[in-house]
């Protein structure tokens, strides 16, 4: 009983006062609480709602870390710098006061707008407002744009995207510069580039993908080795350094994806047409040509500026069905039947795919020898209709066709850093887990009788052995998330620190320049190197430039991921909006002091907040259990739980549950 803590008595006066006061970045969750993180460490401390002191997502804050009974939490004491937040809602005039009525999970107060900052907006106008200061109960704001009066079925989507800081359109200057780009490959490029048009080449991607930035070719050599060609769209041919296109691409840093939609890093003319490796069209590429040995090693790598002509545009599911019996097609995939039957008659294509699958198996053996961490989570697939309303949520399991491309891209990224390791470069780094996080993992896994040896320095091998043992658990995906939460987030850096998850000393991103700016940046360096233009001045230039590129792209990537999470959570809430009062059976996937995380069969996960349970419960830190103090009923991981949907607020990304 000593391990149990009473939640309802926890928030009295702090047991110990200020531990440290430091500058943090505040991050808001879809519930009322948030976290403060250090930019350098991503070590977070929980912030109770009343202790956020008007902090908004991505604000730079000063905070004190205090001990509340049994846990260290942060109390925001001062807002040092506001993030660039904008909000969209309705402008209202009431007597002598002007407000923008806000419906946002970030701000639960209407924003006061003085007449001089109103842009002469009319009562009822939809406006974009920016917070200028927040010194009273309501923040003071300034209207920056009056939106046109239109009715669109994706209004909620527009609101989420714009309020998150993304642009739905490109500036007139950018579009003007794109319009000037000649679509035809000129004679100079035709003559100087390596001609790979005669290589059998194909792209393999999602059925909805339009920005095809990688294609593959494979040859089986007489010595038994394989020659793998990874052709990547040569975006830098069109996006010149410091051009308006380049500045815009860096500001965006990444494309943001969500069901049926994409907010691209580059304008559509480039991302979906000129750069995209569409079939039966001559395309400018940067090709990494790798010889891979029978014992899995990369023997040699050459990189060329090239021209290709892809033979096919394949999808992952097509590859799966081409190499397996098409009788396994489900009813909603039967439209693929005719196309797959036709492609099955192309012996060269089938031989190519079989060779690709065999090479994938060889590379997988190499990964096992290196003890690369192998997480195999099912993905959530949200299907929407033309009105952007969710109609189905299901789990989508990756198969070998996905892994063919995944393995080929990883080995190409690895080969590139080996080839250009002496030049200034951008690395994709994944730092070793913190020792305190590993200790927490050990305690957590002890609940499931899983033990592993904590060496002086944790290694990928030790964690992979844990993942192998977890596969024997009743709910392996749930327990694997414990290991995943232990790992740090991968970021970009001009300083190489290795990639823990891939068990590599060096790793870079080279394969997606249409959708990731770091890849585009690396392409510039590679092209200057192979064309003998990377002189002292250019090396000096890149050494000065790359630190800021690494910081910007890492931050933008994190923001893009958060937007994707917000939209998916919005769609999940929208999906159950008409199911209030209905009861569902969920599995407990995670328990914290503030609530219980539950998961449906389709791997949709949500949290039952503490105020929707009871105020008189006991929380066992060591065994991650909750116990009703009156009935002594205990709730444990993996238990089934009947819960009822009580309230749904899609624009706050919330579903409130109560026990049925």
LOSELUM-921237 format. One record per residue (C-alpha): residue number from 1; z, y, x; residue in one letter. Coordinates in steps of 0.5 Angstrom, whole numbers, always signed. Each point is the difference from the previous one (the first is absolute). Layout:
(node NUM (Z Y X) a);
...
This chain:
(node 1 (+0 +0 +0) x);
(node 2 (+1 +5 +6) x);
(node 3 (-8 +0 +1) x);
(node 4 (-1 +3 -7) x);
(node 5 (+0 +8 -1) x);
(node 6 (+1 +4 -7) x);
(node 7 (-6 +4 -1) x);
(node 8 (+4 +5 -5) x);
(node 9 (+5 +2 +5) x);
(node 10 (-5 +1 +6) x);
(node 11 (-1 +7 -1) x);
(node 12 (+6 +3 +1) x);
(node 13 (+2 +5 +6) x);
(node 14 (-3 -3 +6) x);
(node 15 (+4 -4 +4) x);
(node 16 (-2 +3 +7) x);
(node 17 (-4 +7 +0) x);
(node 18 (-6 +2 +4) x);
(node 19 (-3 -5 +5) x);
(node 20 (-6 +4 +2) x);
(node 21 (-4 +6 -2) x);
(node 22 (-7 +0 +2) x);
(node 23 (-7 +1 -3) x);
(node 24 (-3 -5 -4) x);
(node 25 (-6 -1 -5) x);
(node 26 (+2 -1 -7) x);
(node 27 (-4 -5 -4) x);
(node 28 (+0 -1 -8) x);
(node 29 (+0 -7 -3) x);
(node 30 (-3 -1 -7) x);
(node 31 (+8 +0 -2) x);
(node 32 (+4 +6 +0) x);
(node 33 (+3 -2 +7) x);
(node 34 (-4 +1 +7) x);
(node 35 (+1 -1 +7) x);
(node 36 (+0 +4 +7) x);
(node 37 (-4 -2 +6) x);
(node 38 (+0 +2 +7) x);
(node 39 (-7 +1 +2) x);
(node 40 (+0 -3 +6) x);
(node 41 (+4 -7 -2) x);
(node 42 (-1 +0 -8) x);
(node 43 (+7 -2 +0) x);
(node 44 (+2 +1 -7) x);
(node 45 (+7 +2 -4) x);
(node 46 (+0 +0 -7) x);
(node 47 (+1 +7 -4) x);
(node 48 (+4 +0 -7) x);
(node 49 (-4 +4 -5) x);
(node 50 (+6 +5 +0) x);
(node 51 (+0 +1 +7) x);
(node 52 (-8 +2 +1) x);
(node 53 (+1 +7 -1) x);
(node 54 (-6 +2 -3) x);
(node 55 (-4 -4 +6) x);
(node 56 (-7 -3 -2) x);
(node 57 (-4 -5 +3) x);
(node 58 (-2 +2 +7) x);
(node 59 (+4 +6 +1) x);
(node 60 (+4 +1 +7) x);
(node 61 (+7 +0 -1) x);
(node 62 (+7 +0 +3) x);
(node 63 (+4 -5 -2) x);
(node 64 (+7 -3 +1) x);
(node 65 (+1 -8 +1) x);
(node 66 (+7 -1 -3) x);
(node 67 (+3 -7 -2) x);
(node 68 (+1 -1 -7) x);
(node 69 (+5 -6 -1) x);
(node 70 (-4 -5 +3) x);
(node 71 (-7 +3 +2) x);
(node 72 (-3 +6 +4) x);
(node 73 (-4 +4 -5) x);
(node 74 (-3 +7 +2) x);
(node 75 (+2 +7 -4) x);
(node 76 (-5 +5 +1) x);
(node 77 (+3 +7 +2) x);
(node 78 (-6 +4 +1) x);
(node 79 (-7 +0 -1) x);
(node 80 (-4 +2 +6) x);
(node 81 (-7 +0 -2) x);
(node 82 (-3 -1 -6) x);
(node 83 (-6 -5 +0) x);
(node 84 (-7 +3 -3) x);
(node 85 (+2 -2 -7) x);
(node 86 (-5 +2 -6) x);
(node 87 (+1 -2 -8) x);
(node 88 (-4 -1 -6) x);
(node 89 (+2 +2 -7) x);
(node 90 (+0 +5 -5) x);
(node 91 (+1 +7 +0) x);
(node 92 (+5 +3 -5) x);
(node 93 (+2 +7 -2) x);
(node 94 (+7 +1 -3) x);
(node 95 (+2 +7 -2) x);
(node 96 (+0 +3 +7) x);
(node 97 (+0 -6 +4) x);
(node 98 (-5 -4 +3) x);
(node 99 (+0 -8 +2) x);
(node 100 (-4 -5 +1) x);
(node 101 (+3 -6 -3) x);
(node 102 (+0 -6 +5) x);
(node 103 (+0 -8 -2) x);
(node 104 (+1 -2 +7) x);
(node 105 (+5 -5 +3) x);
(node 106 (+1 +4 +6) x);
(node 107 (+2 +6 -4) x);
(node 108 (+4 +0 -6) x);
(node 109 (+0 +8 -1) x);
(node 110 (-5 +4 -3) x);
(node 111 (-3 +5 +5) x);
(node 112 (+1 +7 -1) x);
(node 113 (-6 +5 +1) x);
(node 114 (+0 +7 +1) x);
(node 115 (-6 +4 -3) x);
(node 116 (-2 +2 +6) x);
(node 117 (-1 -7 +2) x);
(node 118 (-3 -3 -6) x);
(node 119 (-8 +2 +1) x);
(node 120 (+0 +3 -7) x);
(node 121 (+1 -7 -3) x);
(node 122 (+0 -1 -7) x);
(node 123 (+5 -4 -4) x);
(node 124 (-1 -7 +0) x);
(node 125 (-5 +0 +6) x);
(node 126 (+0 -6 +4) x);
(node 127 (+2 +3 +7) x);
(node 128 (+1 -2 +7) x);
(node 129 (+7 +3 +3) x);
(node 130 (+3 +0 +7) x);
(node 131 (+8 +1 +1) x);
(node 132 (+1 +6 +4) x);
(node 133 (+8 +0 +0) x);
(node 134 (+5 -4 -3) x);
(node 135 (+7 +4 +0) x);
(node 136 (+2 -1 -7) x);
(node 137 (+0 -5 -6) x);
(node 138 (-7 +1 -1) x);
(node 139 (-5 +0 +6) x);
(node 140 (-5 +6 +1) x);
(node 141 (-7 -1 +0) x);
(node 142 (-7 +3 +1) x);
(node 143 (-6 -2 -4) x);
(node 144 (-6 -2 +5) x);
(node 145 (-5 -2 -5) x);
(node 146 (-2 +0 -8) x);
(node 147 (-3 -7 -2) x);
(node 148 (-6 +0 -4) x);
(node 149 (+2 -2 -7) x);
(node 150 (-3 -7 -1) x);
(node 151 (+2 -7 -3) x);
(node 152 (-1 -6 +5) x);
(node 153 (+3 -7 +0) x);
(node 154 (+2 +1 +7) x);
(node 155 (+5 +6 -1) x);
(node 156 (+6 -4 +2) x);
(node 157 (-4 -2 +6) x);
(node 158 (-2 +7 +2) x);
(node 159 (+7 +2 +0) x);
(node 160 (+3 -5 +4) x);
(node 161 (-5 +1 +6) x);
(node 162 (+0 +7 +0) x);
(node 163 (+7 +1 +0) x);
(node 164 (+0 -5 +5) x);
(node 165 (-4 +5 +5) x);
(node 166 (-7 -4 -1) x);
(node 167 (-6 +4 -1) x);
(node 168 (-5 -3 -5) x);
(node 169 (-6 +3 +2) x);
(node 170 (-3 +3 +7) x);
(node 171 (-1 +8 +1) x);
(node 172 (-6 +3 -1) x);
(node 173 (-1 +1 +8) x);
(node 174 (+1 -8 +1) x);
(node 175 (-5 -2 -5) x);
(node 176 (-5 +5 +2) x);
(node 177 (+1 -3 +7) x);
(node 178 (-1 -7 -2) x);
(node 179 (-6 +2 -4) x);
(node 180 (-4 +2 +6) x);
(node 181 (+1 -7 +4) x);
(node 182 (-7 -3 +0) x);
(node 183 (+1 -7 -3) x);
(node 184 (-6 -3 +4) x);
(node 185 (+2 -3 +7) x);
(node 186 (-4 +4 +5) x);
(node 187 (-5 -3 +6) x);
(node 188 (+5 +2 +5) x);
(node 189 (+6 -4 -3) x);
(node 190 (-5 -6 -1) x);
(node 191 (-2 +0 +7) x);
(node 192 (+6 +1 +4) x);
(node 193 (+5 -5 -4) x);
(node 194 (+0 -7 +0) x);
(node 195 (-4 -4 -5) x);
(node 196 (+4 -5 -4) x);
(node 197 (-4 +0 -6) x);
(node 198 (-3 -7 +1) x);
(node 199 (+7 -3 +0) x);
(node 200 (+2 -3 -6) x);
(node 201 (+6 +5 -3) x);
(node 202 (+4 +0 -6) x);
(node 203 (+6 +4 -3) x);
(node 204 (+5 -3 -4) x);
(node 205 (+5 +5 -4) x);
(node 206 (+3 +1 -7) x);
(node 207 (-5 +0 -6) x);
(node 208 (+2 +7 -1) x);
(node 209 (-1 +2 +7) x);
(node 210 (-5 +6 +1) x);
(node 211 (+2 +2 +7) x);
(node 212 (-2 -6 +4) x);
(node 213 (+2 +2 +8) x);
(node 214 (-1 -7 +3) x);
(node 215 (-5 -6 +0) x);
(node 216 (+0 -6 +4) x);
(node 217 (-5 -5 +4) x);
(node 218 (+2 -6 +4) x);
(node 219 (-4 -5 +5) x);
(node 220 (+3 -6 +2) x);
(node 221 (-2 -1 +8) x);
(node 222 (-2 -6 +4) x);
(node 223 (+6 +0 +3) x);
(node 224 (+4 -1 -6) x);
(node 225 (+3 +7 +0) x);
(node 226 (-1 +5 -6) x);
(node 227 (-3 +7 +1) x);
(node 228 (+2 +4 -6) x);
(node 229 (-3 +7 -1) x);
(node 230 (+4 +5 -4) x);
(node 231 (-4 +6 -2) x);
(node 232 (+4 +6 -3) x);
(node 233 (-4 +6 -3) x);
(node 234 (-1 +6 +5) x);
(node 235 (+3 +5 -4) x);
(node 236 (+1 +5 +6) x);
(node 237 (-8 +0 +0) x);
(node 238 (+1 +5 -6) x);
(node 239 (+7 +2 +1) x);
(node 240 (+0 +5 +6) x);
(node 241 (+6 +2 +3) x);
(node 242 (+3 +7 -3) x);
(node 243 (-5 +0 -5) x);
(node 244 (+2 +1 -7) x);
(node 245 (-1 -7 -2) x);
(node 246 (+5 -2 +6) x);
(node 247 (+5 +5 -2) x);
(node 248 (+0 -2 -7) x);
(node 249 (+0 -8 +2) x);
(node 250 (+6 +1 +5) x);
(node 251 (+4 +4 -6) x);
(node 252 (-1 -6 -4) x);
(node 253 (+1 -5 +5) x);
(node 254 (-1 -6 -5) x);
(node 255 (-4 -2 -6) x);
(node 256 (+5 -1 -6) x);
(node 257 (-1 -6 -4) x);
(node 258 (+2 -2 -7) x);
(node 259 (-2 -4 -6) x);
(node 260 (-8 +1 -1) x);
(node 261 (+1 +7 +4) x);
(node 262 (+0 +3 +7) x);
(node 263 (+1 +6 +3) x);
(node 264 (-4 +0 +6) x);
(node 265 (+1 +3 +7) x);
(node 266 (-8 +2 +0) x);
(node 267 (-4 +2 -5) x);
(node 268 (-4 -5 -4) x);
(node 269 (-7 +2 +3) x);
(node 270 (+3 -3 +7) x);
(node 271 (+6 -5 -3) x);
(node 272 (-5 -4 -5) x);
(node 273 (-7 +2 +3) x);
(node 274 (-1 +2 +7) x);
(node 275 (+5 -3 +4) x);
(node 276 (+1 -6 -5) x);
(node 277 (-3 -7 +3) x);
(node 278 (-4 -1 -7) x);
(node 279 (-5 -6 +1) x);
(node 280 (-7 +0 +2) x);
(node 281 (+1 +7 +2) x);
(node 282 (+0 +2 +8) x);
(node 283 (+7 +3 +2) x);
(node 284 (+3 +3 +6) x);
(node 285 (+5 -4 +2) x);
(node 286 (+5 -1 +6) x);
(node 287 (+0 -7 +2) x);
(node 288 (+6 -4 +3) x);
(node 289 (-4 -6 +3) x);
(node 290 (+6 -6 +2) x);
(node 291 (-1 -7 +3) x);
(node 292 (+6 -4 -2) x);
(node 293 (+2 -6 +3) x);
(node 294 (+1 -7 -3) x);
(node 295 (+7 +1 +2) x);
(node 296 (+1 +6 -4) x);
(node 297 (-1 +6 +6) x);
(node 298 (-4 +6 +0) x);
(node 299 (-4 -2 +6) x);
(node 300 (-5 +7 +0) x);
(node 301 (-1 +6 -4) x);
(node 302 (-6 +5 +0) x);
(node 303 (+0 +6 -4) x);
(node 304 (-7 +3 -2) x);
(node 305 (-3 +6 -5) x);
(node 306 (-4 -4 -4) x);
(node 307 (-4 -1 -6) x);
(node 308 (+0 -6 -5) x);
(node 309 (-3 -2 -7) x);
(node 310 (+5 -4 -4) x);
(node 311 (-3 -6 -4) x);
(node 312 (+5 -1 -5) x);
(node 313 (+6 +4 -3) x);
(node 314 (+5 -5 -2) x);
(node 315 (+7 +0 -4) x);
(node 316 (+6 -4 +2) x);
(node 317 (-1 -4 -6) x);
(node 318 (-7 -2 +1) x);
(node 319 (+1 -2 +7) x);
(node 320 (+6 -5 -3) x);
(node 321 (-5 -3 -5) x);
(node 322 (-6 +0 +5) x);
(node 323 (+5 -5 +4) x);
(node 324 (+3 -4 -6) x);
(node 325 (-3 -3 -6) x);
(node 326 (-2 +6 -5) x);
(node 327 (+3 -5 -6) x);
(node 328 (+7 +3 +2) x);
(node 329 (-3 +7 -3) x);
(node 330 (+5 +3 -5) x);
(node 331 (-3 +3 -7) x);
(node 332 (+1 +7 +2) x);
(node 333 (-4 -2 +7) x);
(node 334 (-6 -3 -3) x);
(node 335 (-4 +6 +1) x);
(node 336 (+0 -2 +7) x);
(node 337 (-3 -7 -1) x);
(node 338 (-8 +2 +0) x);
(node 339 (+1 +4 +6) x);
(node 340 (+4 -5 +4) x);
(node 341 (-5 -5 -2) x);
(node 342 (-6 +4 +3) x);
(node 343 (+4 +1 +6) x);
(node 344 (+2 -7 +1) x);
(node 345 (-7 -2 +1) x);
(node 346 (+0 +5 +6) x);
(node 347 (+1 -5 +6) x);
(node 348 (+1 +5 +5) x);
(node 349 (+5 +4 -4) x);
(node 350 (+4 -7 -1) x);
(node 351 (+0 -2 +7) x);
(node 352 (+2 +7 +2) x);
(node 353 (+6 +0 -5) x);
(node 354 (+2 -7 +3) x);
(node 355 (+0 +3 +7) x);
(node 356 (+4 +6 -2) x);
(node 357 (+5 -5 -3) x);
(node 358 (+1 -4 +6) x);
(node 359 (+0 +6 +4) x);
(node 360 (+6 +2 -4) x);
(node 361 (+4 -6 +1) x);
(node 362 (-1 +0 +7) x);
(node 363 (+3 +7 +0) x);
(node 364 (+6 -2 -4) x);
(node 365 (+2 -5 +5) x);
(node 366 (+0 +5 +5) x);
(node 367 (+5 +4 -5) x);
(node 368 (+4 -6 -1) x);
(node 369 (+1 +0 +8) x);
(node 370 (+1 +7 +1) x);
(node 371 (+5 -1 -6) x);
(node 372 (-3 +6 -4) x);
(node 373 (+4 +1 -6) x);
(node 374 (-3 -3 -6) x);
(node 375 (+2 +3 -7) x);
(node 376 (-4 -2 -6) x);
(node 377 (+2 +4 -6) x);
(node 378 (-4 +0 -6) x);
(node 379 (-3 +6 -2) x);
(node 380 (+1 +4 -7) x);
(node 381 (-7 +1 -3) x);
(node 382 (+0 +5 -6) x);
(node 383 (-6 +0 -4) x);
(node 384 (-1 +7 -4) x);
(node 385 (-5 +2 -5) x);
(node 386 (-5 +6 -1) x);
(node 387 (+6 +4 -2) x);
(node 388 (+4 -2 +6) x);
(node 389 (+5 -4 -5) x);
(node 390 (+2 -6 +3) x);
(node 391 (-2 -6 -3) x);
(node 392 (+3 -6 +4) x);
(node 393 (+4 -1 +6) x);
(node 394 (+0 -6 +4) x);
(node 395 (+1 -3 +7) x);
(node 396 (-6 -1 +5) x);
(node 397 (+1 -5 +5) x);
(node 398 (-4 +1 +7) x);
(node 399 (-5 -6 +2) x);
(node 400 (-3 -1 +6) x);
(node 401 (-6 +4 -1) x);
(node 402 (+5 +6 +0) x);
(node 403 (+3 -3 +7) x);
(node 404 (-7 +0 +3) x);
(node 405 (-1 +7 +0) x);
(node 406 (+7 +2 +1) x);
(node 407 (+0 -5 +7) x);
(node 408 (-7 +3 +2) x);
(node 409 (+3 +7 -1) x);
(node 410 (+6 -1 +4) x);
(node 411 (-3 -4 +6) x);
(node 412 (-5 +6 +0) x);
(node 413 (+5 +5 +0) x);
(node 414 (+4 -4 +6) x);
(node 415 (-6 -1 +4) x);
(node 416 (-2 +8 -1) x);
(node 417 (+7 +2 +4) x);
(node 418 (-1 -5 +5) x);
(node 419 (-7 +3 +1) x);
(node 420 (+2 +7 +0) x);
(node 421 (+8 -1 +3) x);
(node 422 (-1 +5 +5) x);
(node 423 (-2 +6 -4) x);
(node 424 (+4 +5 -4) x);
(node 425 (+0 -4 -7) x);
(node 426 (+4 +0 -7) x);
(node 427 (+4 -6 -1) x);
(node 428 (+2 -4 -6) x);
(node 429 (+7 -1 +2) x);
(node 430 (+6 -4 -3) x);
(node 431 (+6 +0 +3) x);
(node 432 (+5 -6 +1) x);
(node 433 (+6 +0 -6) x);
(node 434 (+6 +4 +1) x);
(node 435 (+6 -5 +2) x);
(node 436 (+4 +2 -6) x);
(node 437 (-5 -2 -4) x);
(node 438 (-1 -6 +3) x);
(node 439 (+8 -1 -1) x);
(node 440 (-1 +1 -7) x);
(node 441 (-6 -5 -1) x);
(node 442 (+5 -5 +3) x);
(node 443 (+5 +1 -5) x);
(node 444 (-5 +0 -6) x);
(node 445 (-3 -6 +2) x);
(node 446 (+7 -3 +1) x);
(node 447 (+0 +0 -8) x);
(node 448 (-6 -5 +0) x);
(node 449 (+3 -4 +6) x);
(node 450 (-6 +2 +5) x);
(node 451 (+3 +2 +7) x);
(node 452 (-4 +2 +6) x);
(node 453 (+2 +2 +7) x);
(node 454 (+0 +7 +2) x);
(node 455 (-2 +1 +7) x);
(node 456 (+1 +6 +4) x);
(node 457 (-7 +3 -3) x);
(node 458 (-2 -3 -6) x);
(node 459 (-7 -3 +0) x);
(node 460 (-6 -1 -5) x);
(node 461 (+1 -8 +2) x);
(node 462 (+7 +0 -3) x);
(node 463 (-1 +4 -6) x);
(node 464 (-6 -5 -1) x);
(node 465 (+4 -6 +0) x);
(node 466 (+4 +3 -5) x);
(node 467 (-6 +1 -5) x);
(node 468 (-2 -7 +1) x);
(node 469 (+7 -2 -2) x);
(node 470 (+0 +5 -6) x);
(node 471 (-6 -4 -2) x);
(node 472 (+4 -6 -2) x);
(node 473 (+5 +5 -5) x);
(node 474 (-1 +0 -7) x);
(node 475 (-3 +7 +0) x);
(node 476 (-3 +1 +6) x);
(node 477 (-3 +7 -1) x);
(node 478 (+6 +3 -2) x);
(node 479 (+4 -2 +6) x);
(node 480 (-6 +2 +4) x);
(node 481 (+1 +7 -2) x);
(node 482 (+7 +0 +3) x);
(node 483 (-4 -1 +7) x);
(node 484 (-5 +5 -2) x);
(node 485 (+5 +5 -1) x);
(node 486 (+3 -1 +7) x);
(node 487 (-7 +2 +3) x);
(node 488 (-1 +7 +2) x);
(node 489 (-6 +4 -3) x);
(node 490 (-7 +0 +4) x);
(node 491 (-2 +7 +2) x);
(node 492 (-5 +3 +5) x);
(node 493 (+2 +3 +7) x);
(node 494 (-4 +2 +6) x);
(node 495 (+5 -4 +4) x);
(node 496 (+0 -8 +0) x);
(node 497 (+6 -3 -2) x);
(node 498 (-3 -7 -2) x);
(node 499 (-1 -3 -7) x);
(node 500 (+6 -4 -2) x);
(node 501 (-3 -4 -6) x);
(node 502 (-6 -2 +3) x);
(node 503 (+3 -2 +6) x);
(node 504 (-4 +5 +5) x);
(node 505 (+1 +4 +5) x);
(node 506 (-5 +5 -2) x);
(node 507 (-4 +1 -6) x);
(node 508 (-4 +5 -3) x);
(node 509 (-4 +2 -7) x);
(node 510 (-8 +0 +1) x);
(node 511 (-3 -4 -6) x);
(node 512 (+1 +5 -6) x);
(node 513 (-3 +7 +2) x);
(node 514 (-2 +2 -7) x);
(node 515 (+7 -1 -3) x);
(node 516 (+5 +2 +6) x);
(node 517 (-1 +6 +5) x);
(node 518 (+4 -4 +6) x);
(node 519 (-6 -5 +0) x);
(node 520 (-5 +6 +0) x);
(node 521 (+4 +3 +6) x);
(node 522 (-1 -6 +4) x);
(node 523 (-7 +0 -1) x);
(node 524 (-1 +6 +3) x);
(node 525 (+4 -2 +6) x);
(node 526 (-4 -6 +1) x);
(node 527 (-7 +3 -1) x);
(node 528 (+2 +5 +5) x);
(node 529 (+2 -6 +5) x);
(node 530 (-6 -4 -1) x);
(node 531 (-5 +6 +1) x);
(node 532 (+4 +2 +6) x);
(node 533 (+2 +7 -3) x);
(node 534 (+8 -1 +0) x);
(node 535 (+1 +4 +6) x);
(node 536 (+6 +4 +3) x);
(node 537 (+0 +5 -5) x);
(node 538 (-1 -4 -6) x);
(node 539 (+5 -5 +2) x);
(node 540 (+5 +7 +1) x);
(node 541 (-3 +2 -7) x);
(node 542 (+2 -7 -3) x);
(node 543 (+7 +0 +3) x);
(node 544 (+2 +6 -3) x);
(node 545 (-3 -2 -7) x);
(node 546 (+2 -7 -1) x);
(node 547 (+7 +2 -1) x);
(node 548 (-1 +4 -6) x);
(node 549 (-5 -4 -3) x);
(node 550 (+5 -6 +0) x);
(node 551 (+5 +4 -3) x);
(node 552 (-4 +2 -6) x);
(node 553 (-4 -6 -1) x);
(node 554 (+7 -4 -1) x);
(node 555 (+3 +5 -5) x);
(node 556 (-6 +0 -4) x);
(node 557 (-1 -7 +0) x);
(node 558 (+7 -1 -2) x);
(node 559 (-1 +5 -6) x);
(node 560 (-6 -3 -2) x);
(node 561 (+4 -7 -1) x);
(node 562 (+5 +4 -4) x);
(node 563 (-5 +3 -5) x);
(node 564 (-3 -7 +0) x);
(node 565 (+7 -3 -2) x);
(node 566 (+1 +6 -5) x);
(node 567 (-7 -2 -4) x);
(node 568 (+2 -7 +0) x);
(node 569 (+7 +1 -3) x);
(node 570 (-3 +5 -5) x);
(node 571 (-5 -6 -2) x);
(node 572 (+5 -5 +0) x);
(node 573 (+5 +5 -5) x);
(node 574 (-7 +1 -4) x);
(node 575 (-1 -7 -1) x);
(node 576 (+7 -1 -3) x);
(node 577 (+0 +6 -4) x);
(node 578 (-1 -3 -6) x);
(node 579 (+5 -6 +1) x);
(node 580 (+6 +4 -1) x);
(node 581 (+6 -4 -3) x);
(node 582 (-4 -7 +2) x);
(node 583 (+4 -5 +5) x);
(node 584 (-3 -3 +6) x);
(node 585 (+3 -5 +5) x);
(node 586 (+0 +2 +7) x);
(node 587 (+2 -2 +7) x);
(node 588 (+5 +3 +4) x);
(node 589 (-3 +2 +6) x);
(node 590 (+5 +5 +4) x);
(node 591 (+7 +3 -2) x);
(node 592 (+3 +6 +3) x);
(node 593 (+6 +4 -2) x);
(node 594 (-5 +5 -4) x);
(node 595 (-3 -6 -5) x);
(node 596 (-4 -6 +0) x);
(node 597 (-7 -1 +2) x);
(node 598 (-4 -5 -5) x);
(node 599 (-7 -3 +1) x);
(node 600 (-4 -3 -5) x);
(node 601 (-5 -6 +1) x);
(node 602 (-6 +5 +1) x);
(node 603 (+5 +3 +6) x);
(node 604 (+1 +7 -4) x);
(node 605 (+7 +2 +3) x);
(node 606 (+4 +5 -3) x);
(node 607 (+8 +2 +0) x);
(node 608 (+5 +0 -5) x);
(node 609 (+4 +6 +2) x);
(node 610 (+8 -1 +0) x);
(node 611 (+1 +5 -6) x);
(node 612 (-4 -5 -4) x);
(node 613 (+4 -6 +2) x);
(node 614 (+8 +2 +0) x);
(node 615 (+5 +4 +3) x);
(node 616 (+5 -5 +1) x);
(node 617 (-4 -5 +5) x);
(node 618 (+2 -3 +7) x);
(node 619 (-6 +0 +5) x);
(node 620 (+1 -5 +6) x);
(node 621 (-3 +3 +6) x);
(node 622 (+0 -7 +4) x);
(node 623 (-3 -4 -5) x);
(node 624 (-4 +5 -4) x);
(node 625 (+3 -1 -7) x);
(node 626 (+2 +3 -6) x);
(node 627 (+6 -2 -4) x);
(node 628 (+2 +3 -7) x);
(node 629 (+7 +1 +1) x);
(node 630 (+2 -2 -7) x);
(node 631 (-4 -6 -1) x);
(node 632 (-1 -2 +7) x);
(node 633 (-7 -2 -1) x);
(node 634 (-4 +1 +7) x);
(node 635 (-7 +2 +1) x);
(node 636 (-3 -3 +6) x);
(node 637 (-7 +0 +4) x);
(node 638 (-5 -4 -4) x);
(node 639 (+4 +0 -6) x);
(node 640 (-4 +1 -6) x);
(node 641 (+2 +6 -5) x);
(node 642 (-2 +1 -7) x);
(node 643 (-1 +8 +0) x);
(node 644 (-2 +5 -5) x);
(node 645 (-5 +6 +1) x);
(node 646 (+4 +6 -2) x);
(node 647 (-4 +6 +2) x);
(node 648 (-6 +1 +3) x);
(node 649 (-3 +7 +4) x);
(node 650 (-6 -1 +3) x);
(node 651 (-1 +7 +3) x);
(node 652 (+7 -1 +3) x);
(node 653 (-2 -7 +2) x);
(node 654 (+6 -3 -3) x);
(node 655 (+2 -6 -5) x);
(node 656 (+7 -1 -2) x);
(node 657 (+2 -7 -1) x);
(node 658 (+7 -2 -4) x);
(node 659 (+2 -7 +0) x);
(node 660 (-2 -4 -6) x);
